Amino acid sequence: MRVVFMGTPDFAVPTLQVLLDSRHDVVGVVTQPDRPKGRSGKLQPSPVKEKAMEAGVPVLQPEKVKDPAFFPELEALQPDVIVVVAFGQILPETVLNLPKYGCMNVHASLLPKLRGAAPIQWSVIDGDSESGVTIMQMDKGLDTGDILLVEKYRLAPKETGGSLFDKLSELGGPLLLKALDLAEKGELSPVPQKHEKHTYAKMLTKALGEIDFTQSAEVIERLIRGLNPWPSAYTHLAGKMLKIWDADVVPSETKGEPGRIVQVEKDSFMVQTGKDLLKINSLQLEGKKRMDAESFLRGYTLEVGSTLS
């Protein structure tokens, strides 16, 4: 097939690489325009653009895919199918209807659960036992199209947003190739989503990471894992931001002020929550590097009774 690939972040790169290595012909890549990055403000190409340039594939970077000037450029590529992976824009019907086999989306959740911008992290935060990748036939809605294929993945007990991101990014490519093969043979069996069962994975913000110790230790521990490595879960200690990278839930019947440090050991410390205790194993104080709690406690005197806020 003649394939146009539309994607932007790191998550999309493994699927693009699988397509580049396959029998299919990637005739063009569409990605977001270069954006300023870092303090210098220097324009940075997306990871997908970098991979496409490395492979010598033509790249299109429309500010908006709805721009009428973009469609003739896309049409000239004569795609049999458009593959979309975390592109970042809603496609107009003119684009959806252009290829013979339509537009196929590689989505990192078990649709209709967790439609939207951040399904990977919210799967961890919500405490899901399994996640996966869905190949979806795109329509004009937000992740509302028919399901073509699904690959499930069972989350590890200490799964983080980062580790799940890596695992699901590798599942998408092989599953997509299977969908393309079935499409060519006329053997795909699209299944409409049960829209009444959908949930939404809203975009991540730094503010989401502020820990509310009135919640249970279980909820907080999932938040810590889900937001690792970005935007990270954090609190404050003596007026400085304290990022929490790893923690455990310790069952306890004690009741006290949420956020109060109730026990300090050699290699960790315990924080009171709305239910149970949170054992802090790895952290990062503002201005310092990430470290395990034992290393932190060797250089910082932490008093029982002090409060994280």
Secondary structure as the mmCIF struct_conf table of DSSP 4:
data_model
#
loop_
_struct_conf.conf_type_id
_struct_conf.id
_struct_conf.beg_label_comp_id
_struct_conf.beg_label_asym_id
_struct_conf.beg_label_seq_id
_struct_conf.end_label_comp_id
_struct_conf.end_label_asym_id
_struct_conf.end_label_seq_id
STRN STRN1 ARG A 2 GLY A 7
BEND BEND1 PRO A 9 PRO A 9
HELX_RH_3T_P HELX_RH_3T_P1 ASP A 10 ALA A 12
HELX_RH_AL_P HELX_RH_AL_P1 VAL A 13 ASP A 21
BEND BEND2 SER A 22 HIS A 24
STRN STRN2 ASP A 25 VAL A 30
HELX_LH_PP_P HELX_LH_PP_P1 GLN A 32 ASP A 34
STRN STRN3 ARG A 35 LYS A 37
TURN_TY1_P TURN_TY1_P1 GLY A 38 GLY A 41
STRN STRN4 LYS A 42 GLN A 44
HELX_RH_AL_P HELX_RH_AL_P2 PRO A 47 ALA A 55
TURN_TY1_P TURN_TY1_P2 GLY A 56 GLY A 56
STRN STRN5 VAL A 59 LEU A 60
BEND BEND3 GLU A 63 GLU A 63
TURN_TY1_P TURN_TY1_P3 VAL A 65 LYS A 66
TURN_TY1_P TURN_TY1_P4 PRO A 68 ALA A 69
HELX_RH_AL_P HELX_RH_AL_P3 PHE A 70 ALA A 76
TURN_TY1_P TURN_TY1_P5 LEU A 77 LEU A 77
BEND BEND4 ASP A 80 ASP A 80
STRN STRN6 VAL A 81 VAL A 85
BEND BEND5 ALA A 86 ALA A 86
BEND BEND6 GLN A 89 GLN A 89
HELX_LH_PP_P HELX_LH_PP_P2 ILE A 90 PRO A 92
HELX_RH_AL_P HELX_RH_AL_P4 GLU A 93 LEU A 96
TURN_TY1_P TURN_TY1_P6 ASN A 97 ASN A 97
BEND BEND7 LEU A 98 PRO A 99
TURN_TY1_P TURN_TY1_P7 LYS A 100 TYR A 101
STRN STRN7 CYS A 103 HIS A 107
BEND BEND8 ALA A 108 LEU A 110
TURN_TY1_P TURN_TY1_P8 LEU A 111 LEU A 114
STRN STRN8 ARG A 115 GLY A 116
BEND BEND9 ALA A 117 ALA A 117
HELX_RH_AL_P HELX_RH_AL_P5 PRO A 119 ILE A 125
TURN_TY1_P TURN_TY1_P9 ASP A 126 GLY A 127
BEND BEND10 SER A 129 SER A 129
STRN STRN9 GLU A 130 GLN A 137
BEND BEND11 LYS A 140 ASP A 143
BEND BEND12 GLY A 145 GLY A 145
STRN STRN10 ASP A 146 ARG A 154
HELX_LH_PP_P HELX_LH_PP_P3 LEU A 155 ALA A 156
TURN_TY1_P TURN_TY1_P10 PRO A 157 LYS A 158
HELX_RH_AL_P HELX_RH_AL_P6 GLY A 161 LYS A 185
TURN_TY1_P TURN_TY1_P11 GLY A 186 GLY A 186
STRN STRN11 VAL A 191 VAL A 191
HELX_RH_3T_P HELX_RH_3T_P2 HIS A 195 LYS A 197
STRN STRN12 TYR A 200 ALA A 201
HELX_LH_PP_P HELX_LH_PP_P4 LYS A 202 LEU A 204
HELX_RH_3T_P HELX_RH_3T_P3 LYS A 206 GLY A 209
STRN STRN13 GLU A 210 GLU A 210
TURN_TY1_P TURN_TY1_P12 PHE A 213 THR A 214
BEND BEND13 GLN A 215 GLN A 215
STRN STRN14 SER A 216 SER A 216
HELX_RH_AL_P HELX_RH_AL_P7 ALA A 217 GLY A 226
TURN_TY1_P TURN_TY1_P13 LEU A 227 PRO A 231
STRN STRN15 ALA A 233 LEU A 237
TURN_TY1_P TURN_TY1_P14 ALA A 238 GLY A 239
STRN STRN16 LYS A 240 VAL A 250
TURN_TY1_P TURN_TY1_P15 PRO A 258 GLY A 259
STRN STRN17 ARG A 260 ARG A 260
STRN STRN18 ILE A 261 VAL A 264
BEND BEND14 LYS A 266 ASP A 267
STRN STRN19 PHE A 269 GLN A 272
BEND BEND15 GLY A 274 GLY A 274
STRN STRN20 LYS A 275 LYS A 275
BEND BEND16 ASP A 276 ASP A 276
STRN STRN21 LEU A 277 LEU A 285
TURN_TY1_P TURN_TY1_P16 GLU A 286 GLY A 287
BEND BEND17 LYS A 288 LYS A 288
STRN STRN22 MET A 291 ASP A 292
HELX_RH_AL_P HELX_RH_AL_P8 ALA A 293 GLY A 299
BEND BEND18 TYR A 300 TYR A 300
TURN_TY1_P TURN_TY1_P17 VAL A 304 GLY A 305
STRN STRN23 THR A 307 THR A 307
#
